[in-house]
Amino acid sequence: MSPLLVLIIVLAVLLVTMSSVLLLRRAEDDPLAARIDDFAAREEIVSIEEIELSMPITDRVFVPLLRRVSEFLVRYTPQKTLENTTRMLELAGYSRKMRAADFLIARGVATVMFAGVAFMAMSRFGDNSLNQRILYSIGAAVLGWIIPWMLMRSLIDRRKDAIIKKLPDALDLMTICVDAGLTFNSAMQKVDDKWDDPLANDFGRVLYEMQLGKSRRQALRDMSDRMDVPDVTSFIAAVLQADQLGVGIGKILRIQADQMRVRRRQRAEEKAQQAPVKMMFPLVFLILPSIFVVLLGPAGFQLLRNEALGDVF
């Protein structure tokens, strides 16, 4: 392997590592403040320089560097692109962990990495002209730009499926709590305390926003926008309408829980009906050829052997 190819791979791994450090770190976490609190608890007299030097190199060098790059991207990226990216992160549940500029950095790193590796690989192992290597590199760059978006869409779909599956159980628990005498807010708190999933976490976020002064109506509407799930939207609309008309919330929760269970059963039946169609491709192109090889392979070898013996005699 050539030294240049090794250098490209090392740089790509370094870029991916630097991006991962920033993207996996929550935006509200401040490592310097955490270290100051740690030293304050020890009651030791230390300087700010000593505290900064005690931090990992990722917090002292890589994270500030990538934050400056993200600020540069925010300054020169179209506002519509930032809004669409922020919306995707919100639907995926990563709005607190990752900013739009961070996601764009990840896509850029993946694009450069795929293009560089493809160009060096074709230069090393292929007998292609420069134009062909450039063409393959462009294709790899497009692939590197698309893959993070596909992963984000997969996270969004997975989060929506988790919310849809958990909503009937959450409504059952809220119905029991309201029938027992608790308020609607207390019922949401029980759901947040019992489970650790996207739906329960969003209930907890609604309660937190209400504590900060946001009205329950607006907090629930924001929750519906963050999820973009039709079942949650209909549930929120029914709760807000009941709150406006003065209808008992327990009755609304019971009706909504019954409807969500029916919808969940209908979705399960629909997927069961789709199973034979989805199994057709692997059955025809993967399973049946393997069976034919196992069953007809020995017979084919026997026929070839008999023909060879017949030619000899």
C-alpha positions in Angstrom: 0.0 0.0 0.0 1.4 3.4 -1.0 2.2 6.0 1.7 -0.2 8.5 0.1 -3.1 6.1 0.4 -2.2 5.4 4.1 -2.2 9.2 4.7 -5.6 9.7 3.1 -7.1 6.9 5.2 -5.5 8.3 8.4 -6.8 11.8 7.6 -10.3 10.4 6.9 -10.4 8.5 10.1 -9.2 11.6 12.0 -11.9 13.7 10.4 -14.6 11.2 11.2 -13.4 10.9 14.8 -13.4 14.7 15.3 -16.9 15.0 13.9 -18.2 12.1 16.1 -16.8 13.8 19.2 -18.8 16.9 18.5 -22.0 15.3 17.2 -22.3 12.9 20.1 -21.8 15.6 22.6 -24.9 17.3 23.9 -25.2 21.0 23.1 -26.0 21.9 26.6 -23.0 20.2 28.1 -20.1 22.4 29.0 -17.0 20.3 29.8 -15.1 23.3 31.2 -17.9 24.1 33.6 -18.1 20.4 34.6 -14.3 20.4 35.4 -14.7 23.6 37.4 -17.5 22.1 39.5 -15.3 18.9 40.0 -12.4 20.9 41.3 -14.7 23.1 43.4 -16.1 20.0 45.1 -12.5 19.0 46.1 -11.9 22.4 47.7 -8.6 22.7 45.9 -7.1 26.0 44.8 -6.3 25.7 41.1 -6.0 28.1 38.2 -8.1 28.1 35.1 -5.1 27.1 33.1 -4.7 23.9 35.2 -8.3 23.1 34.8 -8.2 23.5 31.0 -5.0 21.4 30.8 -6.7 18.6 32.8 -9.4 18.4 30.1 -9.1 15.8 27.3 -7.5 17.0 24.1 -10.8 16.5 22.3 -12.5 19.1 24.5 -9.5 21.5 24.3 -8.7 21.3 20.6 -11.1 19.4 18.4 -14.5 20.5 19.8 -13.7 24.3 19.6 -12.3 23.8 16.1 -15.4 22.1 14.9 -17.6 24.6 16.6 -15.9 27.4 14.7 -16.3 25.5 11.5 -20.0 25.0 12.2 -20.4 28.7 12.9 -18.8 29.5 9.6 -21.2 27.1 7.9 -24.2 28.7 9.6 -23.0 32.1 8.4 -22.8 31.1 4.7 -25.4 28.3 4.4 -28.9 29.3 3.0 -31.5 29.7 5.7 -33.9 27.3 4.0 -31.3 24.5 4.1 -30.7 25.1 7.8 -34.4 25.1 8.6 -34.9 21.8 6.7 -31.9 20.2 8.4 -33.1 21.4 11.8 -36.6 20.0 11.1 -35.0 16.6 10.2 -33.0 16.6 13.4 -36.1 17.5 15.4 -38.1 14.6 13.8 -35.2 12.2 14.6 -35.0 13.3 18.2 -31.5 14.8 17.9 -32.4 18.5 18.1 -30.8 18.8 21.5 -27.7 16.7 20.7 -26.9 18.0 17.2 -27.2 21.3 15.4 -27.9 21.7 11.7 -24.3 22.9 11.0 -23.0 19.8 12.8 -25.0 17.5 10.5 -23.8 19.4 7.5 -20.2 19.0 8.7 -20.8 15.2 9.0 -22.1 15.1 5.5 -19.1 17.1 4.2 -16.7 14.8 6.0 -18.4 11.7 4.6 -18.3 13.2 1.1 -14.6 14.0 1.2 -13.7 10.7 2.8 -15.7 8.6 0.2 -14.2 10.7 -2.7 -10.6 10.4 -1.4 -10.8 6.7 -0.7 -12.4 6.0 -4.1 -9.8 8.0 -6.0 -6.8 6.4 -4.2 -8.3 2.9 -4.5 -8.8 3.3 -8.3 -5.3 4.7 -8.6 -3.8 1.9 -6.7 -5.8 -1.2 -7.8 -7.2 -0.1 -11.2 -5.8 0.6 -14.6 -8.0 3.5 -15.3 -7.3 6.9 -16.8 -7.5 10.1 -14.8 -10.9 11.0 -16.2 -12.3 7.6 -15.0 -10.8 8.0 -11.6 -12.4 11.5 -11.3 -15.7 10.1 -12.4 -15.6 7.3 -9.8 -14.6 9.9 -7.2 -17.6 12.1 -8.0 -19.9 9.1 -7.7 -18.4 8.2 -4.4 -18.7 11.8 -3.2 -22.4 11.8 -4.1 -22.8 8.5 -2.2 -21.0 10.0 0.8 -23.3 13.0 0.7 -26.5 10.9 0.5 -25.7 8.2 3.1 -25.9 10.5 6.2 -29.3 11.8 4.9 -30.5 8.2 4.4 -29.4 7.3 7.9 -31.2 10.3 9.3 -34.4 9.3 7.4 -34.0 5.8 8.9 -33.8 7.3 12.4 -36.9 9.3 11.7 -38.9 6.3 10.5 -37.7 4.2 13.4 -38.7 6.9 16.0 -42.1 7.3 14.4 -42.7 3.5 14.6 -41.6 3.5 18.2 -44.1 6.3 19.0 -46.9 4.6 17.2 -46.3 1.3 19.0 -46.1 2.9 22.5 -49.0 5.3 22.2 -51.8 2.9 23.1 -50.0 1.7 26.2 -49.2 5.3 27.3 -52.9 6.3 26.8 -54.0 3.2 28.9 -51.7 4.3 31.7 -52.9 7.9 31.5 -56.5 6.7 31.5 -55.9 4.7 34.7 -54.2 7.7 36.3 -56.9 10.1 35.5 -59.6 7.7 36.7 -57.7 7.4 39.9 -58.0 11.1 40.5 -54.8 12.5 39.0 -54.7 15.5 36.7 -53.7 15.3 33.0 -50.3 16.8 33.7 -49.7 14.3 36.5 -50.7 11.5 34.1 -48.1 12.7 31.6 -45.5 12.7 34.5 -46.3 9.1 35.3 -45.7 8.1 31.7 -42.4 10.0 31.7 -41.4 8.3 35.0 -42.4 4.7 33.9 -40.8 4.5 30.5 -37.7 5.8 28.7 -38.7 6.0 25.0 -39.4 8.9 22.5 -43.0 9.3 23.5 -42.4 9.4 27.2 -39.4 11.8 26.8 -41.6 14.1 24.8 -44.2 14.1 27.5 -41.5 15.0 29.9 -40.4 17.8 27.6 -44.0 19.1 27.5 -44.1 19.3 31.3 -40.7 21.0 31.4 -41.8 23.7 28.8 -45.0 24.3 30.9 -42.8 24.9 34.0 -40.9 27.5 32.0 -44.1 29.4 31.3 -45.5 27.9 28.1 -49.2 27.2 28.0 -50.3 23.6 27.8 -52.1 24.1 24.5 -48.9 25.5 22.9 -46.7 22.8 24.5 -48.9 20.0 23.2 -49.0 21.6 19.7 -45.3 21.8 19.7 -45.1 18.2 20.7 -47.3 17.2 17.8 -45.1 19.2 15.4 -41.9 17.5 16.7 -43.3 14.0 16.2 -45.3 14.5 12.9 -47.2 11.3 13.6 -50.9 11.3 12.6 -52.0 9.3 15.7 -50.4 11.8 18.0 -51.8 14.7 16.1 -55.4 13.3 16.4 -54.8 12.6 20.1 -53.5 16.1 20.8 -56.4 17.6 18.8 -58.9 15.7 20.8 -57.3 16.7 24.1 -57.2 20.4 23.1 -60.8 20.3 21.9 -62.0 18.6 25.1 -60.1 21.2 27.1 -61.8 24.0 25.2 -65.3 22.6 25.4 -65.0 21.4 29.0 -65.4 17.7 28.3 -64.0 15.2 30.9 -60.4 14.3 30.0 -60.9 10.8 31.3 -63.5 10.0 28.7 -61.4 11.4 25.9 -58.4 9.4 27.0 -60.5 6.2 27.1 -61.9 6.7 23.6 -58.5 7.6 22.2 -56.9 4.5 23.8 -59.5 2.2 22.3 -59.0 3.8 18.8 -55.2 3.5 19.0 -55.4 -0.1 20.0 -57.7 -0.7 17.0 -55.3 1.1 14.7 -52.3 -0.9 16.0 -54.1 -4.1 15.3 -55.0 -3.0 11.8 -51.4 -2.1 11.1 -50.3 -5.5 12.3 -52.8 -7.2 10.1 -51.7 -5.1 7.1 -48.1 -6.0 7.7 -49.1 -9.7 7.9 -50.8 -9.4 4.5 -47.7 -7.8 3.0 -45.4 -10.5 4.3 -45.9 -13.0 1.4 -45.2 -10.3 -1.2 -42.0 -9.2 0.6 -40.8 -12.8 1.0 -41.1 -13.3 -2.8 -37.8 -11.7 -3.7 -35.6 -13.6 -1.2 -37.5 -16.8 -1.9 -37.1 -16.7 -5.7 -33.6 -15.3 -5.9 -31.9 -16.6 -2.8 -33.6 -19.6 -1.2 -34.8 -21.6 -4.2 -31.5 -21.4 -6.1 -29.7 -22.7 -3.0 -32.2 -25.6 -2.7 -31.8 -26.4 -6.4 -28.0 -26.5 -6.0 -28.2 -28.8 -3.0 -30.8 -31.1 -4.6 -29.7 -31.2 -8.2 -25.9 -30.7 -7.7 -25.1 -34.3 -6.8 -27.3 -35.5 -9.7 -25.5 -33.2 -12.1 -22.1 -34.5 -11.0 -23.4 -38.1 -11.4 -24.5 -37.4 -14.9 -21.2 -35.8 -15.8 -19.4 -38.8 -14.4 -21.5 -41.3 -16.3 -20.9 -39.3 -19.6 -17.2 -39.3 -18.9 -17.2 -43.1 -18.3 -19.2 -43.6 -21.5 -16.7 -41.7 -23.5 -13.9 -43.8 -22.1 -15.5 -47.1 -22.9 
